[in-house]
């Protein structure tokens, strides 16, 4: 029979030896190394008489020398990226081979087309050192699959549903989100947009972390190793802090959302027409340590936010109260932003950023600065378990002396 190889998958983005992001092909390998590695994989499969889809894993050093690690005689989690760049349905071929059919293609028929990225969505809380998270998926809305308007492709392999329960008894993987594009950076950008459009609530999950990696300069350059996460996030992940440009974009979105809410509030039936409250144009926005006075101008062509320091951003969206996600067009950029209302505050999530925006009138903002800050509760005398578990024994009893150490 025919034994052939389908290129490689780059799996260096790992945490605790667990793959997080995979891609095909690898940004590090050249054609010569790819061919040599593939031929070695074929030789191994023939030597052991293996007939099905399988994965041979290698470790590659900085000089592109590769060393055998292991062979997995099964379909791998990250097989979709191979399917996306080769156009070959691996599951179909496995079934055909198992039923006695011969492969209908040879090595010369295998071509790598474009670039594919896979992000593993885990029920792990990145803000708590990726501890497992359990609970009910109160919201689960994956991005639209298939070919997008810009020619990229989105694919989501999953086995969960909105309202389903994530328990402690099974693997924490929720979904495998994949994107394809003609080149690597376009595939990464498509993944960033798909992650922005992926809505998951009810449990802790690693969507913000995945978004942060997609925008990381080192990842985008392709200079990655298995030490990437440890080196780039040595203190763990605490979210992406918006820079000045991102803060102003989110501030503009917050102002527009606030305006929509104000317009809804004044549309109360039964009021006297000439006594309807007039919505002001001048506001003060605070979020993530950023505070600035703004003026919102609205007109038939949309809205424009003028910042006190001189910047001006156009902003438009079809967002309505009750929607938890919408596309906002800010300064010529389209942003998929998750929106949640928390009292009078507006929670905005985008590209790994999670900020709470407050839009106040100048007088209310002045008074708010005088308010004391709410301190977090004192839990120093509490015994808190950071994750689900079973108490198997208690080694002390009432009256025992306990010393530090």
N, C-alpha and C positions, 0 to 999 in steps of 0.2 A: 504494500500500500504506500500511499504518499504521506510523508511527514514534512511539515513546513512550519515556518515561524512567521509571526504577524507583527514584528517590531517590538519595541520595548515600552514599558510604562515607568515613568519617573515617580518614585514613592518616597522621596527623601523627607518631605514635611511630615514628621512623626512626633508624637508625644508619648513618652513611656513605652516606646517601641510599638506604638499603635499608629497606623497610618491615618492621616487627617485629610490631606489633599494629594491627589494623584493627577498625572497628566501624561499625554502621549502626543507626539514622541517626547523624548527627553531633550531639554535645551543644552545638555552637556555632551551628549554623544555625537560623533561624526559618523558618516556613512560607513567608513571602514570598520570602526568598532562595532557598529550596529550589525554589520554582516558577520563579523567574527563571533559575536555573542550569539547571534541567531543560529549560526552553524553549530556551535557548541551545544546549544539547547536541543537542536535536532539530533545530534549525535547521542546525547544522553537518552532521549526518548527512545531512539532505536536500540540502544544498548540494553535497555530494560524491557523492551517489547511493549511499550505503552502506546495505546491507541485510543485517544480521546483528546479533549481540550485539557491542557495542563499549563502550569506556570513554573518556569525555572527562575529562581531569584539569584541575582549576583550582587556583590558589593564591588563598587568601582572606585579606584583611588584618583587622586588629582591628575595623574598621568594617563588616565583612561585604561589602566590595567584592571582587569576584572577577575573576580574570584567567586567560585561557586559557593552558594550559601545553602540552598535547599530546593527541592522540587515539590510543588503542590499538585497532586494528581486530581485536580478539580477545577471548577470555575472560580475565579477570584472575585472578591467584592468589587474591585475596580475594573472589571471586564468591560463596562459600557464605553470607556474611553477608547479601547481598542476597536470596538464595534463602530464608533463614530468616525474614526480616522481611516478604517479599512472598508467600511460598508458591508462587513461580513457579520451575519447573525451567528454568534458562537453557540448559543443554545440550540438553534436549528441544526447546526453542523454536528454537535454532540449527539443529538437524537438520531440523525441520519447514520452516523458512524456506528452507533450502538445497535441500529437495526440491520447492519450489515452492508450498508451502501459505502461506496468509495467516494473520496473527496472529488468534487467536480472541478477543482481548481488546482493549479500548481504554484510553485514559488514565484514564477514570473508574473502570475496574475495578481499578486499581492502588491498594492500600492498604498503608500501613506498619503492621505489627502487632508491637508489642513492641520488643525490643532484642537485637542479636546482637553478639558479640565473637569475633574470631579471633586466636589466638596462633600465630605461626610458630615451630615447633620446629626449631632449626638445630643442625647438628653443628659448633658453635663454642663454644670454652671461654671463658666470661665471666670466669673467674679469671685468664686470660692475655690480656686485652685482646681477647677474641673471636677468637683465632686459630683457623683451621680445625683440626678434629680428625678423624682417620681411625682405622679399626679395625673390629673385629667387634662387632656388637650382641649382647653376651652375654645381655642381657635387654631385651626390648621388649614391654611390657604396657600398651597404651593403656587409658584408663578405659572403662567400659561406655557404649555409645552408646544413643541413643534418649531417650524421655521418662523423666525421673527421678521419684522418688516425690514430690518437692516441686513438680512441674509444669514444671520447667526442662527444656531439651533439650541433649544433648551430641552433637556430631558430630565425627568425626575422619577427615580425608581424608589418606591416606598411600600410600606405595608400597614400604615396607620391611617387613622381617619379622625376628623373633628368629633370630639366627644369620647374618643377612645382613652383607655387608661394606659399609662406608662408605669409598669411595675418594676420591682427590684429583682425580679427573677430571670430577666432576659437581657440580652445585649442592649446597650443604650442607643444603638443606631436607630434613628428615626427615618432618615431618607438619604439617598445618594443623588445630589443635584449635579447635573452635568451640562456643560455648554460646549459648543463647537463653533469654530470660526476659521477663516482661511489662514490666519496667523496667530501666534501666541498672545500678543498683547491684546488683540481684538477679542480672543477667547476669554482672557482675564477680565477685560472690561464687561463682556457679556455676563460673566459670572457675577461681577459686582452688582450689575443691574438686577440679575435674577435673585440674588440674596436680598437686595433691597425690597423686592416684591414678595418675598417669602414671609408669610405671617404665621408665627407660632406663639401662642400664649398658654399659660396654665402651668408651665414647668420651666425650669432653667434649661438653657440650650446654648450651643456655641455659635449661633448665627453672627453675633457681633464680632467674635474672634475671627471667623472665616472672612468677614468683610474687611477686617483690619489687615489680614494677610494679603488680600487681593490688592490693596492700595500700598503695600509695603515696597519701598524702592528696591530692596535687595531681592525680594521674590520676583518682582517685575523684571529685574535684570537677568534672572535665571541663575544667579550665583548662589545656589542653595546646596546645603548638605543636611545630613541627619541631625546636625546640631543646631539647625536654624532656630527652632522655637526656644531652646535653652539659651542661645546666644542673644537673640533679639528680644526675648521677653524673660529676662533673668529673674525679675521680681514678680512674675506672674502677669496676668492680664487684668487691667482695671478699666478697660474701655478706652476709646480714642477721644482725646481731648481736642475739641475743634480749634483750629488755628483761626486767625482773624478773619480770613476770607470765608471759611466755612461757617463761622459764628454769624457773620452778617447774612449769609444765605438763609441759615436757619431762623435768624431774627426776622428776616423779611417774610418767611413762611408763617412764623408765629403771629406777626402783625396782620397778615391776610386772614388767617384762621380767626383771629380775634375780631376782625371786621365782619366776617360772615356771621359770627355769633352775635355781635351787636345788632346787625341788621335783622337777624331772626328775633332778637329780644324786643325790638321796637314794633314788630308787626303783630301787635296784640289787637284782637278784634274789639270793637266797642269804644275805641278812643276817639276823642275829638280831633279831626284832621289837623287843625292848626295848632294843636297842643302836643303833637308827637315830638318825642325827644330827638334832638339833633345829635348825630354821631360826630364826635370831634375828629380832627385830622392829626393832632399832635399827641404822641405817646412816648413812653419810655420803656424800652425792652431790656430785660435782664435774663441772661442764661449763661451757665458755665463760667461764671466770673466776668462775663462781658456785660456791660451796661452802656446804653447810648440812647439819646433822644432821637426820635425819628418823626417824619411827617409822611403820612400816607395820602397820596393823591390818587383819586379814582376817576375814570372816564370811560367812554365807549370802547376805547382800545385796550382796556385793562387797567391795572393798578401799578403804581410806582412808589417805591419806598425811598425817601431821601434821608440819609443819615446826617447827623449834625456835623460830622467831620468832612462832609462833602461827597461821599460815595452815593451813587444812585443805582438802585436795582429794580428792574421791571419784575413783576411777579403775577402769575395767573394760575388758576387751578379750578377744577370742577368740584373740589371738595365740599361736602355738605356735612352738617352735624350728624353724628352717628356712624360715619365712615371711619374705619380704623386705618385706612391706607388710601393714598391718592398720589397722582403725579402732579408735581408743581414745576412750572416753567419759571426759572429764576435767572435773570441776567443772561438769557440765551441757553442755559443748561436745563435739561430735563432731569428731575430728581424724583425717585420713588421713595416717599417718606411715610413712615407709620405715625399716625396721629392718635393720641389718647388724651381725653380731657380729665384732669384731676382737680376737681373744684374749679377755681378760677384760673388754674395753671394749665399749660399745654405741654404735654410730653411729646417730644419729637425724636424719632430714631432713624438714623441714616448712616450708612458706611461705618458701622461700629461705634458711632456716637449715640449717646443716650442722654439727652438734655431736657431740662424742664424750663420752659420759657414762661415768663410773666410779662404781660403787656398791661401797663398801668397809665393812667393819666399823669401828667407832670406833678400835680398836687398829691395824688395818692402815692406816687413813687417817692416823693419827698418825705412823706410820713412813714413809708415802709422802711426807709433807711434808719429810722429811729427805733424800730421794733427790735426787741432782743432776739437773738438767734435761738432756735429750739435745739436743745442738746439731745444727743441720742441717749436712750435709757441705759442706766448702769447695770450691766450684767455680770459684774466682777464676782458677785456672790452666788451666781447661778451655775449649775452644771448643765451645759448644753451639748447635745450630740450634734456634730456637724453633718451627719448623714444617717439614713435609715440603718438600723442594726438590731441585733438581739442581745439582751443582757443575759450573759451566761452565768455570771457569778458576781456577788458583792463581797469584797474582801474586808470590809470594816463593818462595825456595828455601833450603835449609839453609845457614846461615852469614850470611844477609842480616840487616842491622840494621833493626829496626822501631821507629819512634818514634810516640808518641801524637799524635793530631791528625787 
